[in-house]
Structures are given as C-alpha cells and as structure tokens.
Amino acid sequence: MPTRKRVGGLLSCGLLVASVGAAAQESLPRTRPDLVGLDTEPLGAITELLTRVAAEQRLAGAVVGVARHGQVAYLEAVGLQDLATRAPMTERSLFRVYSMTKAVTAVVAMMLHEEGRFQLSDPVSMYLPAFRDVVVLNADGTTRPPARPISVEHLLLHTAGLSHRTSAEYRDAGVRARDMSLDQLIGNMVRVPLRFDPGEGYLYSESSSVLGRLVEVWSGQPFDQFLRERIFEPLGMVDTGFWVEPERLDRLTTVYASDGGGLRPIEIEEIPFTVRPTLLEGAVGLVSTVPDFLRFSSMLANRGELAGVRLLEESTVATMTRNGLAEEILRARRGGTGWALANVSVVVDEGSAGGGAREGEYRWDGSAGTELWVDPASGTVLVTMWQSSPANPDQLRQRITALVREAVQP
C-alpha cells in the first residue's frame, strides 16, 4: 500500500510539500477506457461533438477529461486557444474557471474546520466584526436587524441572504472590483441589505469570497498562499492560481462571444487575468487546467485522498457532498438538486433532475464555460473547459455529461 501523508496542521518544510506534490502529480495515470469500465464509443462521440462544434465556430476550442477510479481514461483537446494566432488548444491550456473556485475555497475551509479552527454554527461576526451591523431588506424597502446572525454554514450553503457579484444591488453600490482588497469587498457587502433572514432562503452569492477572508483569519496566512501550500502543491495542481504570469501567457485561452456570424473575443473583467489582481476571491478568481481539476475532483471522488495524500477525512467529504439545504428551501429550489457544503449542486431526486442523473451526483461550473462533475457511486469524474459567452452553448455540458453516463459500465 502507498504511504499516506496527511496534509494538515503545519507545512513548514518545503521538501515535504514538494515531495507530496510530486507524488500526487503521478497519481492520475493514463489508461485505456475499457480497463476502468468505460465504453469507448460514447467517449469517441464526445470528440466528434467537440470537433463539429469547433468547426461550426460555436466554440473556438475545448479540453475535456474523464477519469475513473483515479485513472485518466479520456483527455482530448480540440480546436484553438486563440483564433487570431491559431494557437492550438492543448491539454495544458489555461482557463478562467470562475465559480469552480468556490469548491476549492470550501475544501480549504473544511480542512480548517477539521483542525478545530471554527464551528459551522459560529457567527461570521466572531471573526469579521463588520458583519455585526448587517440588516435585512423588507418588502416595503425599509430595513431591520436579521432574525439571527449569519453563520459560517450559511456562507457555505448560500443561505446567508447575501447577493451575487453581478446583482443590480451590488453593481449599483460598487461592491466588487478586482482592484480592491478582500477587506474592502467585505466592507462594501455589509452595507447592502440582506435579501432575507439568514437560513430562510437560498441565493447563489458572493459568500465564498467572505469565506476566503475567513480562511486568512483562521490560518493567519494570505488566501493565495494557503491555497498553494494546502491544496495546489499537495495535489500537484501545478497550473492553478489567481493570475497568469508572462511565462504562461502562451497557454491562456481567449474568451469568445457569438455574434451570430461567428466568434469575437471579449474581456469579461476590467482587470484581466494576465495581471495580478488585488482582490483574490474565493468565489471566482482562479485560472486552471483540465488535468489540475481532474486531480482536485478525483480527490473528492476518492473521499478526500489522492495518491496517498489525504486532505480531508472520508466523513467530512461525505458531509460536504450531500444536500445541506432545509426541506422547505429544497422544495422552493426545484429541479431535483440541492446544494452542498462543498459548493456543488447535488442530485437529490433523479426523476426531477432528468437526463439520466443519478442520486448523489454533484457538479458545478464557471461563468465562462468550465465544469466539474462527479459520480461518487461509479468513481467517475468529468471536467470540461472552454471559454465562451454564453457559457453553455447548445446545452453542450449536458450533452457531454450524458455521453459520459452512457460510457460508464457496471
């Protein structure tokens, strides 16, 4: 059996981090699909689909990876990173993963929870005093104190009543910009009234960036440094970070929007990902690759461990990847999915979810066209990445996921 290294507590020795990372990098060997119970025909259909979509210029290009039981059975790059330079898409092409960042933030938060740094029921104001003064917006436009404090669990489940970074109220108040600090972001957020009392609704929000600041408070380290030492280096996620340095620019994909007659390049952020931002967000900030997120997702699928490196206990991952919403909130959400502490959508009702979804599957995506999907029952992981607005042209994500489900053999 491989020697298991627990990545927790203090990582004061650089040699330890380097050796753990090297081990993890070798942990997703390539294999033939049939050797891990995957039918090659549906996987081949993914390549055909992507090739056709790229030829029709609905996407410039894409990278898709499938792993099962910790082995990569399918990894294909199709099309171009950039239409102007004709740079080909490759396995190591870099993508803005946007909200897939949230799952990484949730993992580091729960690692600190295992260490006893906080309780899920702790009021956020224990650690960030600015939250003592939040108010709730009433239907008539007046405000009042919340019925209860925002807890850490509310942040993880998006039940705090906070708003999304693109919401009208946050845009009007100038809440978020990539040239401000996390403290500035939080100071701006608490001045905007909550949409409802904490724990009484679900609203996908900027709460993961608050979690990023809490990670700094609990750990005593900058958020990016903590992620690097506790997740990226141990898992061998060598290409994941908050910006793209000059030596990696030739691998950064361009974001394209469809204008009806083809594709045109767009820049989503005022401060591009080629510049180190002041704001290092737990909600949307990372750049990564398909192989890196195959490692991260395989760690979750393997219940907290990858290549002998354990980040989380099995029981913690089980808790993190099941629905955490109260029944009344779940009913209002509809669609057969709940929300989990890992910041993923999880299937709770196969019939309502449709599309051949299985109970317990979980996934989440990014607003520029990236997604992770995990079926823990079969040990299968899917990561798709392209850069597009809209993020999911022609329901491409669902079509690829359906082909992967079809490929999985008992």
C-alpha positions in Angstrom: 0.0 0.0 0.0 1.2 3.6 -0.6 2.3 5.6 2.3 -0.4 8.0 3.3 0.6 11.6 4.0 -1.9 13.7 5.9 -1.7 17.3 4.7 -2.8 19.3 7.7 -1.5 21.4 10.6 1.8 23.0 9.8 3.6 22.6 6.5 6.8 24.3 7.5 9.2 22.1 5.3 9.4 23.0 1.6 10.7 19.5 0.9 7.6 17.9 2.3 5.3 20.0 0.1 7.5 19.3 -3.0 7.6 15.6 -2.4 3.9 15.3 -1.7 3.1 17.3 -4.8 5.4 15.2 -7.0 3.6 12.0 -5.7 0.2 13.5 -6.5 1.3 14.5 -10.0 1.9 10.8 -10.8 -1.4 9.8 -9.2 -3.6 10.0 -12.3 -2.0 7.6 -14.8 -3.4 7.2 -18.3 -5.3 4.0 -19.0 -7.5 2.5 -21.7 -11.2 3.3 -21.1 -12.2 -0.4 -21.2 -9.7 -1.2 -18.4 -11.7 1.0 -16.0 -15.2 0.1 -17.3 -15.8 2.8 -19.8 -17.3 2.2 -23.2 -15.1 3.8 -25.9 -18.0 4.6 -28.3 -19.7 7.3 -26.2 -16.3 8.8 -25.4 -15.4 8.9 -29.1 -18.7 10.7 -29.6 -17.5 13.5 -27.3 -14.6 14.1 -29.6 -16.8 14.1 -32.6 -19.2 16.5 -31.0 -16.5 18.9 -29.9 -14.8 18.8 -33.4 -18.2 19.6 -35.0 -18.9 22.5 -32.6 -15.5 24.0 -33.2 -15.7 23.6 -37.0 -19.1 25.4 -36.9 -17.5 28.2 -34.7 -19.9 27.8 -31.9 -16.7 27.4 -29.8 -13.1 28.2 -30.6 -11.9 25.0 -28.9 -12.3 22.9 -25.7 -10.5 20.4 -23.5 -12.4 17.5 -21.8 -11.1 14.9 -19.4 -12.7 11.8 -17.9 -11.2 9.8 -15.0 -12.4 6.7 -13.2 -11.0 5.2 -10.1 -8.2 7.7 -10.2 -7.1 7.0 -13.7 -7.5 9.2 -16.8 -9.3 7.3 -19.5 -10.1 10.2 -21.8 -8.3 13.6 -22.3 -8.9 15.4 -25.6 -8.1 18.9 -26.7 -10.0 20.2 -29.8 -9.8 23.4 -31.8 -7.9 26.6 -31.0 -6.9 28.7 -27.9 -7.0 31.8 -30.0 -8.5 32.3 -33.4 -6.2 35.2 -34.4 -2.9 33.5 -33.5 -4.1 30.0 -34.5 -2.6 28.6 -31.3 -3.9 25.1 -30.8 -5.8 24.0 -27.8 -3.7 21.6 -25.7 -4.1 19.6 -22.5 -2.3 22.3 -20.6 -4.3 25.2 -22.0 -5.3 27.7 -19.2 -8.9 28.6 -18.5 -10.6 31.1 -16.2 -12.7 28.8 -14.1 -14.7 31.4 -12.3 -17.2 29.8 -9.9 -15.4 26.4 -9.8 -13.2 28.4 -7.5 -15.9 28.1 -4.8 -15.4 24.3 -4.4 -11.7 24.9 -3.8 -12.5 27.5 -1.1 -15.0 25.2 0.5 -12.4 22.4 0.8 -9.8 24.6 2.5 -12.4 25.9 4.8 -13.4 22.4 5.8 -9.8 21.4 6.3 -9.6 24.2 8.9 -12.9 23.0 10.4 -11.3 19.6 10.9 -8.5 21.3 12.7 -10.9 22.9 15.1 -10.4 26.5 14.0 -14.2 27.2 13.9 -17.6 25.6 14.2 -20.1 25.7 11.3 -22.6 27.4 13.7 -20.2 30.2 14.6 -21.5 33.7 13.7 -19.3 35.2 11.0 -19.2 38.4 13.1 -17.0 36.4 15.6 -14.2 36.7 13.1 -15.3 39.6 10.9 -16.8 42.3 13.1 -18.2 44.2 10.1 -21.0 41.6 10.0 -22.4 42.8 13.3 -24.1 45.6 11.5 -25.9 43.8 8.6 -29.6 44.5 8.1 -32.3 42.8 6.1 -34.3 44.4 3.4 -38.1 44.4 3.9 -40.6 44.2 1.1 -41.6 47.8 1.6 -38.0 49.0 1.2 -37.3 49.5 4.9 -34.6 47.6 6.8 -34.4 45.7 10.1 -31.9 43.6 12.1 -31.7 40.0 11.0 -33.6 37.3 12.9 -30.3 35.6 13.6 -26.6 36.1 12.8 -25.0 34.9 9.6 -23.1 31.7 10.4 -20.2 30.0 8.6 -22.6 27.3 7.4 -24.9 29.9 5.9 -22.0 31.1 3.8 -21.2 27.6 2.6 -24.8 26.9 1.7 -25.5 30.4 0.2 -28.4 30.8 2.7 -26.9 34.0 4.3 -29.0 36.4 2.3 -26.0 37.9 0.5 -26.2 38.9 -3.2 -24.3 37.8 -6.3 -21.4 39.8 -7.6 -23.4 40.7 -10.8 -26.6 41.6 -9.0 -28.1 45.0 -9.6 -27.8 46.0 -5.9 -24.1 45.1 -5.8 -23.4 46.8 -9.1 -25.2 49.9 -8.1 -23.3 50.0 -4.8 -19.9 49.4 -6.4 -19.4 46.4 -4.1 -16.8 44.5 -6.1 -13.8 45.3 -8.3 -10.6 43.3 -8.9 -8.5 46.3 -7.8 -9.9 46.3 -4.2 -8.8 44.2 -1.2 -10.9 41.5 0.4 -11.5 43.8 3.4 -12.8 46.5 1.1 -15.1 44.0 -0.6 -16.5 42.8 2.7 -16.9 46.4 3.9 -18.9 47.1 0.8 -21.0 43.9 1.1 -22.2 44.6 4.6 -23.5 48.0 3.7 -26.0 46.4 1.2 -29.1 44.9 3.0 -29.5 41.1 3.0 -32.2 39.8 0.7 -33.7 37.6 3.5 -33.0 36.4 7.0 -30.1 34.1 7.3 -31.1 30.4 6.9 -34.5 31.2 5.4 -33.7 31.0 1.7 -31.1 30.1 -0.9 -29.5 32.7 -3.1 -26.3 32.0 -5.0 -23.9 34.7 -3.9 -20.5 36.2 -3.2 -20.4 34.4 0.1 -17.4 32.3 -0.9 -15.2 35.4 -1.1 -16.2 36.1 2.6 -15.0 32.5 3.3 -11.7 33.4 1.6 -11.2 36.2 4.1 -12.2 33.9 6.9 -9.5 31.4 5.8 -7.0 34.2 6.2 -8.2 34.9 9.7 -8.3 31.3 10.8 -5.0 30.3 9.3 -3.0 33.6 9.7 -1.9 33.3 6.1 -2.8 35.2 2.8 -5.5 33.3 1.0 -3.5 32.5 -2.1 -0.5 31.3 0.0 -2.8 29.0 2.0 -4.3 27.5 -1.1 -0.9 26.9 -2.7 0.5 25.2 0.4 -2.5 23.2 1.4 -4.2 22.2 -1.9 -2.3 23.1 -5.1 1.2 21.8 -4.1 0.0 18.7 -2.3 -2.3 17.7 -5.1 0.2 18.6 -7.8 -2.1 21.3 -9.3 0.9 23.0 -10.9 -1.0 25.3 -13.2 -3.7 26.7 -10.8 -3.5 30.2 -9.4 -5.1 33.7 -9.4 -3.3 35.1 -12.4 -1.3 34.1 -15.5 2.4 35.1 -15.3 4.2 36.2 -18.5 5.9 32.9 -19.0 2.5 31.2 -19.2 0.7 33.6 -21.4 1.1 31.5 -24.5 -1.3 28.9 -22.8 -4.1 31.3 -21.8 -7.3 30.7 -23.8 -9.3 33.7 -25.2 -12.9 34.2 -24.2 -15.2 34.4 -27.2 -18.8 35.6 -27.6 -21.0 34.6 -30.5 -22.3 37.5 -32.6 -24.5 35.4 -34.9 -21.9 35.3 -37.7 -19.0 33.8 -35.8 -17.0 34.4 -32.7 -15.5 37.7 -31.4 -13.0 38.0 -28.5 -14.3 39.6 -25.3 -12.8 40.6 -21.9 -15.1 39.8 -19.0 -13.1 41.6 -16.4 -11.8 45.2 -16.3 -8.6 43.9 -14.8 -7.7 40.9 -17.0 -6.3 37.6 -15.7 -2.9 38.5 -17.1 -2.4 41.0 -14.3 -2.1 40.0 -10.6 -5.3 41.4 -9.0 -5.5 43.0 -5.6 -8.7 41.1 -5.0 -8.1 37.3 -4.5 -11.6 36.0 -4.5 -12.7 32.7 -3.0 -15.8 32.9 -5.3 -14.5 33.4 -8.8 -10.7 34.1 -9.0 -8.8 31.0 -10.3 -7.2 30.1 -13.5 -6.6 26.3 -14.1 -6.4 23.4 -16.5 -8.4 20.2 -17.1 -5.6 18.0 -15.6 -5.4 20.1 -12.5 -9.2 19.9 -11.9 -9.2 16.2 -12.7 -6.8 15.8 -9.7 -9.0 18.0 -7.5 -12.2 16.3 -8.4 -10.7 12.9 -8.1 -9.6 13.7 -4.6 -13.3 14.4 -3.8 -14.5 11.3 -5.6 -12.0 9.3 -3.6 -13.4 10.7 -0.4 -10.6 13.2 0.4 -7.5 11.3 -0.7 -5.3 11.3 -3.8 -2.2 9.2 -4.3 -1.7 8.6 -0.6 -2.2 12.3 0.2 -5.2 12.9 2.4 -6.7 16.4 2.5 -10.0 15.6 4.3 -11.4 12.7 6.3 -13.9 10.5 4.5 -16.7 11.5 6.8 -16.0 15.2 6.1 -16.3 14.7 2.3 -19.5 12.7 2.8 -21.0 15.6 4.8 -19.7 18.1 2.3 -21.1 16.4 -0.8 -24.7 15.7 0.3 -27.5 18.2 0.3 -27.4 20.7 3.2 -30.5 22.7 2.5 -33.5 22.5 4.7 -36.5 20.8 3.3 -38.6 23.9 2.8 -35.7 25.6 0.9 -35.1 22.5 -1.1 -38.8 22.4 -2.2 -38.6 26.0 -3.4 -35.3 25.3 -5.3 -36.9 22.5 -7.5 -35.1 20.8 -10.4 -34.2 17.7 -8.4 -31.0 19.2 -7.0 -29.9 20.5 -3.6 -26.8 22.4 -2.5 -23.9 21.0 -0.6 -21.2 22.5 1.7 -18.6 21.7 -1.0 -20.3 24.4 -3.1 -21.6 22.0 -5.6 -25.1 21.2 -6.8 -26.1 17.6 -5.8 -28.8 15.4 -7.3 -31.5 14.5 -4.7 -34.3 13.4 -7.0 -33.4 11.5 -10.1 -36.8 12.0 -11.7 -36.9 15.7 -11.3 -33.3 16.2 -12.3 -33.8 14.2 -15.5 -31.3 13.5 -18.2 -30.3 10.1 -16.6 -28.9 11.8 -13.5 -28.2 9.6 -10.5 -28.8 10.5 -6.9 -25.6 11.7 -5.3 -24.0 13.1 -8.4 -22.6 16.5 -7.9 -21.3 19.3 -10.1 -20.6 22.9 -10.5 -19.5 25.2 -13.3 -17.9 28.6 -14.2 -19.5 31.5 -16.0 -17.0 31.4 -18.9 -17.6 27.7 -19.8 -16.0 25.3 -17.4 -17.5 22.5 -15.3 -16.6 19.6 -12.9 -18.9 16.6 -12.4 -18.5 13.7 -10.1 -20.5 10.5 -9.8 -19.3 9.0 -6.5 -21.2 5.8 -7.0 -19.1 4.8 -10.0 -16.0 6.7 -9.1 -16.2 8.7 -12.3 -15.1 12.3 -12.8 -15.7 14.7 -15.8 -14.0 18.1 -16.3 -14.9 20.2 -19.3 -13.3 23.5 -20.2 -13.8 26.1 -22.9 -14.1 29.9 -22.8 -17.4 31.2 -24.1 -20.2 33.6 -23.6 -22.8 32.2 -23.2 -21.1 29.6 -21.1 -23.1 26.6 -22.3 -23.9 26.9 -26.0 -26.5 24.4 -27.3 -26.6 22.7 -23.9 -23.1 21.3 -24.6 -22.4 20.5 -21.0 -25.5 18.3 -20.6 -24.8 16.5 -23.9 -21.2 15.6 -22.8 -22.3 14.5 -19.4 -25.0 12.3 -20.9 -22.3 10.6 -23.1 -20.1 10.0 -20.0 -23.1 8.5 -18.2 -23.6 6.3 -21.2 -20.0 5.2 -21.2 -20.0 4.1 -17.5 -20.3 0.3 -17.3 -21.2 -1.5 -14.1 
